[in-house]
Amino acid sequence: MKVSLVIMAAGLGSRYGGSKQVDGIGPHHEILMEYSIYDALRAGFNKIVFVIKPEMEEMMERLCGGYLRRKTARDGTAVEVAYAFQDFSSVPAFYTIPEGRTKPFGTVHALLCAADAVHEPCCVINADDYYGIDAYRAIYEELVRLPADGRATMVGYLLKNTASLHGTVSRGVCAVEGGRLLSVREALKIQMYPDGSLKDLAEDRALAPDTVVSMNFWGFAPSIFPALRGYFENFLRTEAGDNIKAECLLPMMVDHQMRTGKLEVSVLESADRWFGMTYQQDRQVVAEALRRLHDSGAYPEDLRV
């Protein structure tokens, strides 16, 4: 059975101060997405789809695509590699790109750009996050039994394990009951303080450290694409306007589909710790964590072999 890992890698990493997606953070200069790919392949995934800016294709082929094509998936087949391009050419003709806009339109747009490359169940991730070994096993097992329509899944993480002391972060704050996602709202300015407390600055409210949040680790059937297209087109018509920073986000799309009774989402638990690089100051912490994982035997010395 074909199961895809879709890696959203077209973002600019503006708060990080550079292209963090291709920052060699591992002990052999591995980039974070290489850990995601390694974990996905050993879980059973056999296809990797990179959502990138068109000008990144040569670089991504050199960094990952070339050696992945020589790898064998767990089922004995060759690993399939595909590229999808997130740019303004995929924006419907009825919408006029505002002058000064350079950024893509967010994660709904990113996944929608992969529609022609994905015809099987898929896991969608951020390129610049580390999700953990167990998380890929859990979502793969869920994806291979996911119904063709009306169901999706996600791996949830605890807010206290995903925030940064070096500035605010955006998170999809989830309400979960009995392993089922009830709602998700986007909190755009969450600040962690040295005492471990957390606050949503935009709404001036405290957040519990054990709040479940979405880190864009979603699992979908290919039937999600028509819903993505409809949601994105409605966003362009009603919300985007002339805002050069407006983003159409997966957590909000999922919440809308649930509220209208079109989607049911299971929430999977992972024993692993998420980490990522929102700010430059996070880099050293991530590098040390990866080195410890290599030293413990969780990863081989060289991921690319």
C-alpha positions as CSV (number, residue, x, y, z in Angstrom):
1,M,0.0,0.0,0.0
2,K,1.3,3.4,-0.9
3,V,1.4,6.0,2.0
4,S,2.9,9.4,1.5
5,L,4.8,11.8,3.8
6,V,4.1,15.4,2.6
7,I,6.7,17.8,3.8
8,M,5.7,21.5,3.8
9,A,9.0,23.3,3.1
10,A,8.2,26.4,1.2
11,G,8.1,28.7,4.2
12,L,10.7,31.4,4.6
13,G,11.5,30.9,8.3
14,S,11.3,34.7,8.9
15,R,11.4,34.6,12.7
16,Y,14.3,32.2,12.6
17,G,16.4,34.7,10.5
18,G,17.1,32.4,7.6
19,S,16.0,29.2,5.8
20,K,15.8,26.9,8.8
21,Q,14.5,24.1,6.7
22,V,18.0,23.6,5.3
23,D,20.1,24.4,8.3
24,G,22.4,21.4,9.0
25,I,21.6,20.9,12.6
26,G,22.5,17.2,13.1
27,P,26.0,15.9,14.0
28,H,26.7,15.3,10.2
29,H,24.9,18.5,9.2
30,E,21.6,16.6,8.7
31,I,18.6,19.0,8.3
32,L,15.6,18.4,10.5
33,M,13.4,17.0,7.7
34,E,15.9,14.2,7.3
35,Y,15.0,12.9,10.7
36,S,11.3,13.0,9.7
37,I,12.0,11.1,6.5
38,Y,14.1,8.5,8.3
39,D,11.4,8.0,10.9
40,A,8.7,7.8,8.3
41,L,10.5,5.2,6.2
42,R,11.1,2.9,9.1
43,A,7.5,3.2,10.1
44,G,6.4,2.0,6.7
45,F,5.9,5.1,4.5
46,N,7.2,4.6,0.9
47,K,6.6,8.0,-0.8
48,I,8.0,11.4,0.0
49,V,6.5,14.6,-1.4
50,F,8.3,17.9,-0.9
51,V,6.2,21.1,-1.1
52,I,8.7,23.8,-2.0
53,K,9.2,27.0,-3.9
54,P,10.2,26.3,-7.5
55,E,13.7,27.7,-7.1
56,M,14.3,25.2,-4.3
57,E,14.0,22.0,-6.4
58,E,17.7,21.7,-7.3
59,M,18.8,22.3,-3.7
60,M,16.2,19.8,-2.3
61,E,17.2,17.1,-4.9
62,R,20.9,17.6,-3.8
63,L,20.1,17.5,-0.1
64,C,17.5,14.7,0.0
65,G,15.9,13.6,-3.2
66,G,19.0,12.1,-4.8
67,Y,19.9,9.7,-2.0
68,L,16.2,8.9,-1.2
69,R,15.7,7.5,-4.7
70,R,18.3,4.9,-4.0
71,K,16.6,3.8,-0.8
72,T,14.3,0.9,-0.3
73,A,11.1,1.2,1.7
74,R,10.1,-1.2,4.4
75,D,7.8,-3.1,2.0
76,G,10.7,-3.7,-0.4
77,T,9.7,-1.1,-3.0
78,A,11.9,1.8,-4.1
79,V,11.1,5.0,-2.3
80,E,9.2,7.4,-4.5
81,V,10.1,11.1,-4.5
82,A,7.9,13.9,-5.8
83,Y,8.0,17.7,-5.8
84,A,5.1,20.1,-5.6
85,F,5.5,23.8,-6.0
86,Q,3.9,26.4,-3.8
87,D,3.7,29.6,-5.6
88,F,1.1,32.1,-6.9
89,S,0.5,30.1,-10.1
90,S,-1.8,27.8,-8.1
91,V,-3.9,30.7,-6.9
92,P,-7.4,30.9,-8.6
93,A,-7.7,33.6,-11.3
94,F,-10.5,35.4,-9.6
95,Y,-8.1,36.6,-6.9
96,T,-5.5,39.3,-7.5
97,I,-2.3,39.0,-5.5
98,P,-1.8,42.2,-3.5
99,E,1.2,44.4,-4.4
100,G,4.1,43.6,-2.0
101,R,3.0,40.0,-1.2
102,T,5.9,37.6,-1.4
103,K,4.9,34.8,1.0
104,P,2.8,31.8,0.1
105,F,-0.7,31.5,1.6
106,G,-0.1,29.1,4.4
107,T,-0.5,25.4,5.1
108,V,-3.9,24.8,3.4
109,H,-2.4,26.3,0.2
110,A,0.8,24.2,0.7
111,L,-1.1,20.9,0.9
112,L,-3.5,21.9,-1.9
113,C,-0.4,22.4,-4.1
114,A,0.4,18.7,-3.6
115,A,-3.0,17.5,-4.9
116,D,-1.6,16.3,-8.2
117,A,1.2,14.3,-6.5
118,V,-0.8,12.7,-3.7
119,H,-3.4,10.0,-4.5
120,E,-3.0,7.9,-1.3
121,P,-3.3,8.4,2.4
122,C,-0.8,11.0,3.6
123,C,0.8,12.4,6.6
124,V,1.4,16.2,6.4
125,I,4.2,17.8,8.4
126,N,6.2,21.0,8.8
127,A,9.8,20.7,7.4
128,D,11.3,22.4,10.5
129,D,9.9,20.3,13.3
130,Y,11.0,17.1,15.0
131,Y,8.1,14.9,15.8
132,G,9.6,11.7,17.2
133,I,10.0,8.1,16.2
134,D,6.9,6.7,17.9
135,A,4.7,9.4,16.3
136,Y,5.3,8.2,12.8
137,R,4.6,4.6,13.8
138,A,1.3,5.6,15.4
139,I,0.1,7.7,12.4
140,Y,1.2,5.2,9.8
141,E,-0.9,2.5,11.6
142,E,-3.9,4.8,11.6
143,L,-3.5,5.8,8.0
144,V,-3.4,2.3,6.6
145,R,-6.9,1.7,8.1
146,L,-8.3,5.2,7.5
147,P,-11.6,5.2,5.6
148,A,-11.7,6.8,2.2
149,D,-13.9,9.7,3.3
150,G,-15.0,11.6,6.4
151,R,-12.1,10.7,8.7
152,A,-8.7,12.2,9.5
153,T,-6.2,11.9,12.3
154,M,-3.5,13.9,14.1
155,V,-0.8,13.5,16.6
156,G,-1.2,15.9,19.5
157,Y,1.5,17.3,21.7
158,L,1.5,19.1,25.1
159,L,1.9,22.8,24.9
160,K,4.6,22.9,27.5
161,N,6.8,20.8,25.3
162,T,6.3,23.0,22.2
163,A,6.7,26.6,23.4
164,S,9.9,28.7,23.3
165,L,11.4,31.0,26.0
166,H,12.8,33.2,23.2
167,G,9.6,34.6,21.8
168,T,6.0,33.9,21.0
169,V,4.8,30.9,18.9
170,S,1.6,30.0,17.1
171,R,-0.2,26.8,18.0
172,G,-3.5,25.1,17.2
173,V,-5.1,24.8,20.7
174,C,-7.2,21.6,20.8
175,A,-10.1,20.4,22.7
176,V,-10.0,16.6,22.9
177,E,-12.4,14.0,24.4
178,G,-12.1,10.3,24.4
179,G,-9.3,10.3,21.7
180,R,-11.4,12.5,19.4
181,L,-10.7,16.1,18.4
182,L,-13.7,18.4,19.3
183,S,-12.3,21.7,18.2
184,V,-9.1,23.6,17.4
185,R,-8.4,27.3,17.5
186,E,-5.3,29.1,16.3
187,A,-3.5,31.0,19.1
188,L,-1.0,33.3,17.4
189,K,1.0,34.7,20.3
190,I,1.8,32.1,23.0
191,Q,4.5,33.1,25.3
192,M,6.3,30.7,27.8
193,Y,7.9,32.2,30.9
194,P,10.9,31.0,32.9
195,D,8.6,29.5,35.6
196,G,6.9,27.3,33.0
197,S,3.7,29.3,32.8
198,L,2.1,30.0,29.4
199,K,-0.1,32.8,28.2
200,D,-1.9,33.6,25.0
201,L,-0.9,37.3,24.7
202,A,-3.4,38.0,21.8
203,E,-6.4,37.1,24.0
204,D,-4.7,37.8,27.4
205,R,-5.5,34.4,28.8
206,A,-3.4,31.8,30.7
207,L,-3.0,28.4,29.1
208,A,-2.5,25.1,31.0
209,P,0.9,23.5,30.3
210,D,-0.8,20.2,29.5
211,T,-3.1,21.7,26.8
212,V,-3.0,19.5,23.7
213,V,-1.9,21.4,20.6
214,S,-1.6,20.7,16.9
215,M,1.9,20.9,15.5
216,N,0.7,20.3,11.9
217,F,1.1,16.6,12.1
218,W,-2.0,15.6,10.3
219,G,-3.1,12.4,8.5
220,F,-5.6,12.6,5.6
221,A,-7.2,10.4,3.0
222,P,-6.9,11.9,-0.6
223,S,-10.6,12.8,-0.4
224,I,-9.5,15.8,1.7
225,F,-8.4,17.8,-1.5
226,P,-11.8,19.0,-2.7
227,A,-12.5,20.3,0.8
228,L,-9.1,22.0,0.9
229,R,-9.9,23.7,-2.5
230,G,-13.3,24.9,-1.4
231,Y,-12.0,26.2,1.9
232,F,-9.0,28.0,0.3
233,E,-11.2,29.7,-2.4
234,N,-13.6,30.9,0.3
235,F,-10.7,32.2,2.3
236,L,-9.5,34.2,-0.7
237,R,-13.0,35.6,-1.3
238,T,-13.8,36.5,2.2
239,E,-10.7,36.9,4.3
240,A,-7.5,37.5,2.4
241,G,-8.3,40.8,0.8
242,D,-5.3,43.1,0.4
243,N,-3.6,41.6,3.5
244,I,-0.1,40.7,2.3
245,K,0.4,38.4,5.4
246,A,-2.9,36.6,5.4
247,E,-2.5,32.8,5.8
248,C,-5.0,30.0,5.3
249,L,-4.2,27.4,8.0
250,L,-4.8,23.7,8.3
251,P,-6.0,23.7,11.9
252,M,-8.7,26.2,11.0
253,M,-9.7,24.3,8.0
254,V,-10.0,21.1,10.0
255,D,-12.0,22.9,12.7
256,H,-14.4,24.2,10.0
257,Q,-14.9,20.7,8.5
258,M,-15.6,19.2,11.9
259,R,-18.1,22.0,12.8
260,T,-20.0,21.4,9.6
261,G,-20.1,17.7,10.2
262,K,-17.9,16.7,7.3
263,L,-14.9,15.4,9.2
264,E,-14.1,13.3,12.2
265,V,-10.6,13.5,13.6
266,S,-8.9,11.0,15.9
267,V,-6.1,12.3,18.2
268,L,-3.1,10.0,18.7
269,E,-0.8,10.1,21.6
270,S,3.0,10.0,21.3
271,A,5.5,9.2,23.9
272,D,8.1,11.3,22.0
273,R,9.0,15.0,22.6
274,W,8.5,17.5,19.9
275,F,11.1,20.1,19.3
276,G,11.8,22.7,16.6
277,M,13.5,25.9,15.8
278,T,11.4,29.0,15.9
279,Y,14.2,31.3,16.9
280,Q,18.0,31.2,16.4
281,Q,18.4,30.8,20.2
282,D,16.6,27.4,19.9
283,R,19.3,26.0,17.6
284,Q,21.7,24.9,20.3
285,V,19.0,23.1,22.3
286,V,17.9,21.2,19.2
287,A,21.4,20.3,18.2
288,E,22.2,18.9,21.6
289,A,18.9,16.9,21.7
290,L,19.7,15.3,18.3
291,R,23.2,14.5,19.4
292,R,21.9,12.7,22.5
293,L,19.5,10.7,20.3
294,H,22.3,9.5,18.1
295,D,24.4,8.7,21.1
296,S,21.5,6.6,22.6
297,G,21.2,4.5,19.4
298,A,17.9,6.0,18.4
299,Y,19.5,7.0,15.1
300,P,22.6,5.6,13.3
301,E,25.6,7.8,13.0
302,D,24.8,8.7,9.4
303,L,21.1,9.0,8.4
304,R,21.9,9.0,4.7
305,V,23.5,5.5,4.5
